[in-house]
Amino acid sequence: MSQYVYIGGGVIALAFVAWLIWFSYRAGKNNASVTTAQAATDSATAITTKAEAMAQAQADKPDSESAVLARLDEGSA
């Protein structure tokens, strides 16, 4: 009779170890997904910042040759 108790305990312990392995795998997979998403967000932020700077430079450019020469004379170009 006690042999069945030991076998049952072993099965329960094995099931618990299998559950821990499964849980650890899922946690690692979720962590990798979050890390990838954060890297993509950082990349998108950098690209957006660069695009905004380019758009601002386009908006601030001089309209004519005389405006370019005036800015060069002022030293702000």
Biopython code that builds the backbone (N, CA, C, O; Angstrom):
import numpy as np
from Bio.PDB.StructureBuilder import StructureBuilder

atoms = [
    (1, "MET", "N", (0.819, -1.188, 0.000)),
    (1, "MET", "CA", (0.000, 0.000, 0.000)),
    (1, "MET", "C", (0.865, 1.255, 0.000)),
    (1, "MET", "O", (0.591, 2.197, -0.744)),
    (2, "SER", "N", (1.907, 1.274, 0.830)),
    (2, "SER", "CA", (2.760, 2.451, 0.888)),
    (2, "SER", "C", (3.520, 2.649, -0.426)),
    (2, "SER", "O", (3.949, 3.761, -0.734)),
    (3, "GLN", "N", (3.683, 1.582, -1.190)),
    (3, "GLN", "CA", (4.341, 1.692, -2.498)),
    (3, "GLN", "C", (3.523, 2.599, -3.417)),
    (3, "GLN", "O", (4.094, 3.392, -4.165)),
    (4, "TYR", "N", (2.212, 2.494, -3.372)),
    (4, "TYR", "CA", (1.351, 3.346, -4.187)),
    (4, "TYR", "C", (1.441, 4.815, -3.760)),
    (4, "TYR", "O", (1.349, 5.714, -4.596)),
    (5, "VAL", "N", (1.620, 5.053, -2.467)),
    (5, "VAL", "CA", (1.768, 6.413, -1.967)),
    (5, "VAL", "C", (3.060, 7.010, -2.516)),
    (5, "VAL", "O", (3.072, 8.165, -2.941)),
    (6, "TYR", "N", (4.142, 6.244, -2.514)),
    (6, "TYR", "CA", (5.410, 6.730, -3.065)),
    (6, "TYR", "C", (5.310, 6.978, -4.572)),
    (6, "TYR", "O", (5.827, 7.973, -5.079)),
    (7, "ILE", "N", (4.656, 6.085, -5.265)),
    (7, "ILE", "CA", (4.488, 6.260, -6.713)),
    (7, "ILE", "C", (3.631, 7.499, -6.989)),
    (7, "ILE", "O", (3.947, 8.283, -7.884)),
    (8, "GLY", "N", (2.561, 7.675, -6.233)),
    (8, "GLY", "CA", (1.701, 8.848, -6.392)),
    (8, "GLY", "C", (2.459, 10.133, -6.106)),
    (8, "GLY", "O", (2.313, 11.116, -6.833)),
    (9, "GLY", "N", (3.262, 10.134, -5.059)),
    (9, "GLY", "CA", (4.078, 11.297, -4.733)),
    (9, "GLY", "C", (5.086, 11.601, -5.835)),
    (9, "GLY", "O", (5.335, 12.763, -6.157)),
    (10, "GLY", "N", (5.656, 10.558, -6.405)),
    (10, "GLY", "CA", (6.604, 10.744, -7.501)),
    (10, "GLY", "C", (5.924, 11.322, -8.733)),
    (10, "GLY", "O", (6.478, 12.188, -9.410)),
    (11, "VAL", "N", (4.728, 10.841, -9.016)),
    (11, "VAL", "CA", (3.980, 11.370, -10.165)),
    (11, "VAL", "C", (3.627, 12.838, -9.934)),
    (11, "VAL", "O", (3.726, 13.655, -10.849)),
    (12, "ILE", "N", (3.221, 13.162, -8.730)),
    (12, "ILE", "CA", (2.893, 14.557, -8.414)),
    (12, "ILE", "C", (4.142, 15.435, -8.524)),
    (12, "ILE", "O", (4.078, 16.534, -9.075)),
    (13, "ALA", "N", (5.273, 14.958, -8.006)),
    (13, "ALA", "CA", (6.516, 15.724, -8.097)),
    (13, "ALA", "C", (6.933, 15.894, -9.553)),
    (13, "ALA", "O", (7.380, 16.973, -9.942)),
    (14, "LEU", "N", (6.796, 14.856, -10.357)),
    (14, "LEU", "CA", (7.136, 14.940, -11.771)),
    (14, "LEU", "C", (6.215, 15.928, -12.488)),
    (14, "LEU", "O", (6.675, 16.705, -13.326)),
    (15, "ALA", "N", (4.932, 15.905, -12.171)),
    (15, "ALA", "CA", (3.991, 16.847, -12.770)),
    (15, "ALA", "C", (4.340, 18.279, -12.371)),
    (15, "ALA", "O", (4.241, 19.192, -13.191)),
    (16, "PHE", "N", (4.750, 18.481, -11.108)),
    (16, "PHE", "CA", (5.127, 19.807, -10.654)),
    (16, "PHE", "C", (6.370, 20.307, -11.388)),
    (16, "PHE", "O", (6.426, 21.471, -11.785)),
    (17, "VAL", "N", (7.356, 19.446, -11.568)),
    (17, "VAL", "CA", (8.572, 19.827, -12.293)),
    (17, "VAL", "C", (8.230, 20.148, -13.751)),
    (17, "VAL", "O", (8.752, 21.111, -14.313)),
    (18, "ALA", "N", (7.359, 19.348, -14.361)),
    (18, "ALA", "CA", (6.948, 19.611, -15.746)),
    (18, "ALA", "C", (6.215, 20.950, -15.829)),
    (18, "ALA", "O", (6.414, 21.693, -16.790)),
    (19, "TRP", "N", (5.385, 21.268, -14.859)),
    (19, "TRP", "CA", (4.679, 22.548, -14.838)),
    (19, "TRP", "C", (5.669, 23.703, -14.683)),
    (19, "TRP", "O", (5.515, 24.735, -15.337)),
    (20, "LEU", "N", (6.688, 23.545, -13.821)),
    (20, "LEU", "CA", (7.693, 24.593, -13.652)),
    (20, "LEU", "C", (8.458, 24.842, -14.950)),
    (20, "LEU", "O", (8.736, 25.990, -15.296)),
    (21, "ILE", "N", (8.792, 23.789, -15.655)),
    (21, "ILE", "CA", (9.488, 23.938, -16.936)),
    (21, "ILE", "C", (8.596, 24.673, -17.931)),
    (21, "ILE", "O", (9.058, 25.589, -18.612)),
    (22, "TRP", "N", (7.350, 24.294, -18.023)),
    (22, "TRP", "CA", (6.403, 24.942, -18.931)),
    (22, "TRP", "C", (6.245, 26.424, -18.573)),
    (22, "TRP", "O", (6.260, 27.286, -19.451)),
    (23, "PHE", "N", (6.094, 26.707, -17.281)),
    (23, "PHE", "CA", (5.911, 28.080, -16.823)),
    (23, "PHE", "C", (7.150, 28.919, -17.134)),
    (23, "PHE", "O", (7.028, 30.059, -17.584)),
    (24, "SER", "N", (8.336, 28.368, -16.899)),
    (24, "SER", "CA", (9.576, 29.096, -17.184)),
    (24, "SER", "C", (9.713, 29.382, -18.668)),
    (24, "SER", "O", (10.150, 30.466, -19.056)),
    (25, "TYR", "N", (9.344, 28.420, -19.498)),
    (25, "TYR", "CA", (9.410, 28.608, -20.943)),
    (25, "TYR", "C", (8.490, 29.736, -21.379)),
    (25, "TYR", "O", (8.878, 30.583, -22.183)),
    (26, "ARG", "N", (7.277, 29.750, -20.852)),
    (26, "ARG", "CA", (6.321, 30.808, -21.206)),
    (26, "ARG", "C", (6.808, 32.175, -20.735)),
    (26, "ARG", "O", (6.675, 33.163, -21.457)),
    (27, "ALA", "N", (7.374, 32.236, -19.525)),
    (27, "ALA", "CA", (7.867, 33.509, -19.003)),
    (27, "ALA", "C", (9.013, 34.034, -19.867)),
    (27, "ALA", "O", (9.082, 35.230, -20.147)),
    (28, "GLY", "N", (9.908, 33.148, -20.286)),
    (28, "GLY", "CA", (11.011, 33.559, -21.146)),
    (28, "GLY", "C", (10.531, 34.019, -22.504)),
    (28, "GLY", "O", (11.053, 34.984, -23.061)),
    (29, "LYS", "N", (9.540, 33.331, -23.035)),
    (29, "LYS", "CA", (8.987, 33.709, -24.337)),
    (29, "LYS", "C", (8.321, 35.082, -24.261)),
    (29, "LYS", "O", (8.479, 35.895, -25.172)),
    (30, "ASN", "N", (7.584, 35.347, -23.190)),
    (30, "ASN", "CA", (6.939, 36.652, -23.016)),
    (30, "ASN", "C", (7.978, 37.749, -22.826)),
    (30, "ASN", "O", (7.820, 38.854, -23.344)),
    (31, "ASN", "N", (9.038, 37.446, -22.083)),
    (31, "ASN", "CA", (10.094, 38.433, -21.868)),
    (31, "ASN", "C", (10.777, 38.790, -23.181)),
    (31, "ASN", "O", (11.073, 39.959, -23.430)),
    (32, "ALA", "N", (11.027, 37.796, -24.017)),
    (32, "ALA", "CA", (11.648, 38.061, -25.318)),
    (32, "ALA", "C", (10.733, 38.918, -26.177)),
    (32, "ALA", "O", (11.203, 39.800, -26.896)),
    (33, "SER", "N", (9.446, 38.670, -26.110)),
    (33, "SER", "CA", (8.486, 39.456, -26.877)),
    (33, "SER", "C", (8.470, 40.910, -26.412)),
    (33, "SER", "O", (8.428, 41.825, -27.234)),
    (34, "VAL", "N", (8.504, 41.123, -25.116)),
    (34, "VAL", "CA", (8.507, 42.481, -24.565)),
    (34, "VAL", "C", (9.794, 43.198, -24.944)),
    (34, "VAL", "O", (9.766, 44.375, -25.303)),
    (35, "THR", "N", (10.929, 42.495, -24.868)),
    (35, "THR", "CA", (12.214, 43.095, -25.223)),
    (35, "THR", "C", (12.223, 43.518, -26.686)),
    (35, "THR", "O", (12.704, 44.602, -27.017)),
    (36, "THR", "N", (11.695, 42.672, -27.558)),
    (36, "THR", "CA", (11.628, 42.991, -28.982)),
    (36, "THR", "C", (10.726, 44.202, -29.223)),
    (36, "THR", "O", (11.050, 45.074, -30.028)),
    (37, "ALA", "N", (9.610, 44.248, -28.530)),
    (37, "ALA", "CA", (8.689, 45.380, -28.686)),
    (37, "ALA", "C", (9.332, 46.681, -28.214)),
    (37, "ALA", "O", (9.136, 47.725, -28.835)),
    (38, "GLN", "N", (10.095, 46.631, -27.127)),
    (38, "GLN", "CA", (10.763, 47.840, -26.635)),
    (38, "GLN", "C", (11.826, 48.309, -27.627)),
    (38, "GLN", "O", (11.987, 49.509, -27.847)),
    (39, "ALA", "N", (12.551, 47.362, -28.222)),
    (39, "ALA", "CA", (13.565, 47.735, -29.215)),
    (39, "ALA", "C", (12.912, 48.367, -30.443)),
    (39, "ALA", "O", (13.434, 49.331, -31.003)),
    (40, "ALA", "N", (11.781, 47.825, -30.854)),
    (40, "ALA", "CA", (11.061, 48.393, -31.996)),
    (40, "ALA", "C", (10.549, 49.795, -31.679)),
    (40, "ALA", "O", (10.562, 50.671, -32.543)),
    (41, "THR", "N", (10.102, 50.006, -30.457)),
    (41, "THR", "CA", (9.631, 51.327, -30.040)),
    (41, "THR", "C", (10.770, 52.337, -30.050)),
    (41, "THR", "O", (10.600, 53.465, -30.515)),
    (42, "ASP", "N", (11.924, 51.939, -29.542)),
    (42, "ASP", "CA", (13.091, 52.832, -29.545)),
    (42, "ASP", "C", (13.498, 53.188, -30.968)),
    (42, "ASP", "O", (13.821, 54.340, -31.257)),
    (43, "SER", "N", (13.483, 52.208, -31.847)),
    (43, "SER", "CA", (13.834, 52.450, -33.246)),
    (43, "SER", "C", (12.840, 53.398, -33.904)),
    (43, "SER", "O", (13.236, 54.313, -34.627)),
    (44, "ALA", "N", (11.567, 53.185, -33.659)),
    (44, "ALA", "CA", (10.543, 54.050, -34.241)),
    (44, "ALA", "C", (10.655, 55.474, -33.706)),
    (44, "ALA", "O", (10.440, 56.433, -34.448)),
    (45, "THR", "N", (10.988, 55.619, -32.435)),
    (45, "THR", "CA", (11.160, 56.952, -31.850)),
    (45, "THR", "C", (12.331, 57.678, -32.507)),
    (45, "THR", "O", (12.239, 58.869, -32.807)),
    (46, "ALA", "N", (13.425, 56.962, -32.729)),
    (46, "ALA", "CA", (14.591, 57.582, -33.373)),
    (46, "ALA", "C", (14.262, 58.013, -34.801)),
    (46, "ALA", "O", (14.652, 59.099, -35.230)),
    (47, "ILE", "N", (13.555, 57.176, -35.526)),
    (47, "ILE", "CA", (13.183, 57.504, -36.903)),
    (47, "ILE", "C", (12.232, 58.708, -36.931)),
    (47, "ILE", "O", (12.362, 59.588, -37.782)),
    (48, "THR", "N", (11.290, 58.739, -36.010)),
    (48, "THR", "CA", (10.345, 59.852, -35.940)),
    (48, "THR", "C", (11.056, 61.160, -35.608)),
    (48, "THR", "O", (10.754, 62.199, -36.195)),
    (49, "THR", "N", (11.988, 61.112, -34.680)),
    (49, "THR", "CA", (12.746, 62.308, -34.315)),
    (49, "THR", "C", (13.526, 62.832, -35.512)),
    (49, "THR", "O", (13.564, 64.037, -35.759)),
    (50, "LYS", "N", (14.146, 61.920, -36.252)),
    (50, "LYS", "CA", (14.912, 62.324, -37.426)),
    (50, "LYS", "C", (13.995, 62.924, -38.497)),
    (50, "LYS", "O", (14.347, 63.922, -39.126)),
    (51, "ALA", "N", (12.827, 62.320, -38.703)),
    (51, "ALA", "CA", (11.878, 62.839, -39.694)),
    (51, "ALA", "C", (11.356, 64.212, -39.286)),
    (51, "ALA", "O", (11.176, 65.083, -40.137)),
    (52, "GLU", "N", (11.112, 64.413, -37.996)),
    (52, "GLU", "CA", (10.662, 65.722, -37.522)),
    (52, "GLU", "C", (11.736, 66.781, -37.749)),
    (52, "GLU", "O", (11.431, 67.906, -38.144)),
    (53, "ALA", "N", (12.998, 66.418, -37.497)),
    (53, "ALA", "CA", (14.088, 67.368, -37.712)),
    (53, "ALA", "C", (14.216, 67.718, -39.194)),
    (53, "ALA", "O", (14.467, 68.872, -39.543)),
    (54, "MET", "N", (14.045, 66.731, -40.054)),
    (54, "MET", "CA", (14.110, 66.989, -41.495)),
    (54, "MET", "C", (12.961, 67.890, -41.939)),
    (54, "MET", "O", (13.156, 68.795, -42.751)),
    (55, "ALA", "N", (11.777, 67.644, -41.413)),
    (55, "ALA", "CA", (10.621, 68.478, -41.771)),
    (55, "ALA", "C", (10.804, 69.902, -41.276)),
    (55, "ALA", "O", (10.441, 70.853, -41.968)),
    (56, "GLN", "N", (11.372, 70.056, -40.072)),
    (56, "GLN", "CA", (11.609, 71.404, -39.544)),
    (56, "GLN", "C", (12.660, 72.121, -40.377)),
    (56, "GLN", "O", (12.527, 73.316, -40.641)),
    (57, "ALA", "N", (13.703, 71.410, -40.796)),
    (57, "ALA", "CA", (14.729, 72.023, -41.638)),
    (57, "ALA", "C", (14.139, 72.447, -42.976)),
    (57, "ALA", "O", (14.496, 73.498, -43.508)),
    (58, "GLN", "N", (13.244, 71.643, -43.517)),
    (58, "GLN", "CA", (12.584, 71.991, -44.773)),
    (58, "GLN", "C", (11.715, 73.239, -44.595)),
    (58, "GLN", "O", (11.660, 74.092, -45.481)),
    (59, "ALA", "N", (11.046, 73.342, -43.461)),
    (59, "ALA", "CA", (10.172, 74.491, -43.209)),
    (59, "ALA", "C", (10.970, 75.768, -42.963)),
    (59, "ALA", "O", (10.510, 76.864, -43.285)),
    (60, "ASP", "N", (12.157, 75.626, -42.397)),
    (60, "ASP", "CA", (12.963, 76.803, -42.054)),
    (60, "ASP", "C", (13.891, 77.263, -43.173)),
    (60, "ASP", "O", (14.596, 78.260, -43.014)),
    (61, "LYS", "N", (13.904, 76.571, -44.277)),
    (61, "LYS", "CA", (14.858, 76.943, -45.329)),
    (61, "LYS", "C", (14.484, 78.294, -45.948)),
    (61, "LYS", "O", (13.313, 78.673, -45.953)),
    (62, "PRO", "N", (15.476, 79.017, -46.466)),
    (62, "PRO", "CA", (15.200, 80.308, -47.087)),
    (62, "PRO", "C", (14.437, 80.138, -48.404)),
    (62, "PRO", "O", (14.562, 79.121, -49.087)),
    (63, "ASP", "N", (13.651, 81.151, -48.739)),
    (63, "ASP", "CA", (12.805, 81.076, -49.931)),
    (63, "ASP", "C", (13.542, 81.422, -51.218)),
    (63, "ASP", "O", (13.241, 80.871, -52.277)),
    (64, "SER", "N", (14.487, 82.313, -51.130)),
    (64, "SER", "CA", (15.117, 82.802, -52.363)),
    (64, "SER", "C", (16.621, 82.924, -52.167)),
    (64, "SER", "O", (17.145, 82.725, -51.071)),
    (65, "GLU", "N", (17.293, 83.253, -53.250)),
    (65, "GLU", "CA", (18.746, 83.425, -53.200)),
    (65, "GLU", "C", (19.120, 84.596, -52.307)),
    (65, "GLU", "O", (20.105, 84.529, -51.571)),
    (66, "SER", "N", (18.351, 85.651, -52.367)),
    (66, "SER", "CA", (18.645, 86.816, -51.520)),
    (66, "SER", "C", (18.487, 86.475, -50.039)),
    (66, "SER", "O", (19.237, 86.980, -49.204)),
    (67, "ALA", "N", (17.510, 85.616, -49.709)),
    (67, "ALA", "CA", (17.333, 85.188, -48.320)),
    (67, "ALA", "C", (18.514, 84.337, -47.868)),
    (67, "ALA", "O", (18.953, 84.444, -46.724)),
    (68, "VAL", "N", (19.033, 83.488, -48.764)),
    (68, "VAL", "CA", (20.212, 82.684, -48.444)),
    (68, "VAL", "C", (21.399, 83.595, -48.170)),
    (68, "VAL", "O", (22.114, 83.406, -47.186)),
    (69, "LEU", "N", (21.613, 84.591, -49.040)),
    (69, "LEU", "CA", (22.733, 85.503, -48.861)),
    (69, "LEU", "C", (22.579, 86.325, -47.584)),
    (69, "LEU", "O", (23.568, 86.597, -46.903)),
    (70, "ALA", "N", (21.366, 86.718, -47.258)),
    (70, "ALA", "CA", (21.124, 87.476, -46.028)),
    (70, "ALA", "C", (21.442, 86.627, -44.808)),
    (70, "ALA", "O", (22.039, 87.117, -43.850)),
    (71, "ARG", "N", (21.055, 85.372, -44.834)),
    (71, "ARG", "CA", (21.358, 84.499, -43.703)),
    (71, "ARG", "C", (22.854, 84.244, -43.584)),
    (71, "ARG", "O", (23.388, 84.151, -42.479)),
    (72, "LEU", "N", (23.526, 84.132, -44.720)),
    (72, "LEU", "CA", (24.971, 83.958, -44.682)),
    (72, "LEU", "C", (25.671, 85.193, -44.121)),
    (72, "LEU", "O", (26.652, 85.077, -43.387)),
    (73, "ASP", "N", (25.167, 86.362, -44.467)),
    (73, "ASP", "CA", (25.736, 87.596, -43.933)),
    (73, "ASP", "C", (25.519, 87.715, -42.430)),
    (73, "ASP", "O", (26.383, 88.203, -41.702)),
    (74, "GLU", "N", (24.355, 87.261, -41.977)),
    (74, "GLU", "CA", (24.045, 87.313, -40.550)),
    (74, "GLU", "C", (24.855, 86.273, -39.771)),
    (74, "GLU", "O", (25.107, 86.443, -38.578)),
    (75, "GLY", "N", (25.256, 85.210, -40.443)),
    (75, "GLY", "CA", (25.983, 84.137, -39.766)),
    (75, "GLY", "C", (25.071, 83.110, -39.131)),
    (75, "GLY", "O", (25.516, 82.323, -38.295)),
    (76, "SER", "N", (23.788, 83.101, -39.514)),
    (76, "SER", "CA", (22.841, 82.154, -38.931)),
    (76, "SER", "C", (22.595, 80.951, -39.823)),
    (76, "SER", "O", (21.751, 80.113, -39.505)),
    (77, "ALA", "N", (23.310, 80.848, -40.926)),
    (77, "ALA", "CA", (23.085, 79.738, -41.853)),
    (77, "ALA", "C", (24.031, 78.598, -41.555)),
    (77, "ALA", "O", (23.992, 77.571, -42.233)),
]
sb = StructureBuilder()
sb.init_structure("model")
sb.init_model(0)
sb.init_chain("A")
sb.init_seg("    ")
for serial, (resi, resn, name, xyz) in enumerate(atoms, 1):
    if name == "N":
        sb.init_residue(resn, " ", resi, " ")
    sb.init_atom(name, np.array(xyz, "f"), 0.0, 1.0, " ", f" {name:<3s}", serial, name[0])
structure = sb.get_structure()
